[in-house]
Amino acid sequence: MKVFTPILFLIIAGIIFFQLTDPVLGQIDKWQEKKTALEEGLKSAQDLIERQNALIAERNEISDEQFERLDKLIPEQVDNVRLIIEMGRIGSRNGMPMRNVTVTTGTKDGEEPALVLPEGDVKNQLNEVDISFTVSGSYPLFKSFMKNLADNLRILDINSFSVKAGEGSLYDYNVGLTTYWLKR
């Protein structure tokens, strides 16, 4: 009996360990894994909040005037009428009123957008506005007109240009250009 009692206690202790204690220890391991994952998520969230605060601070350093200039450089919406009026004013100031104006907005079917921003998000892309027009005048006036267009804050790419002889020392200048707008 002296030998049997300790063996019985060892068997009972083994049964208690494997039936009650081992599953609890397994649950503790799972909870520790969950705790680690949650702590990593919390750290990531704190890092994102710090990054957001840094970006907000950077944004607050930019003046409203600079934002207006940026919006004029690459507007968030296309406003063909305002763009044509602005270009017409530049032409009138240089004595070269625009005529035969045509405007094509966006990319053509099957074409890729002009530029996809680094995020690669389809919603954030630059779209094009193609404008073609004719002006008449002397070469010095045309040169001044083009300089004023270039000095405008809006990005303009000239993609076609032709010159035809007009009356006397005047020429007809056909210009095709592309400007961009940010589609969101």
Buried (B, 14 or more C-beta within 10 A) or exposed (E): EEEEEEEEEEEEEEEEEEEEEEEEEEEEEEEEEEEEEEEEEEEEEEEEEEEEEEEEEEEEEEEEEEEEEBEEBBBEEBEBEEBBEBBBEBBEEBBBEBEEEEBBEBBEEEEEBEEEEEEEEEEEBBBBBBBBBBBBBBEEBBEBBBEBBEEBEBBBEEEEEEEEEEEEEBBBBBBBBBBBBBBE
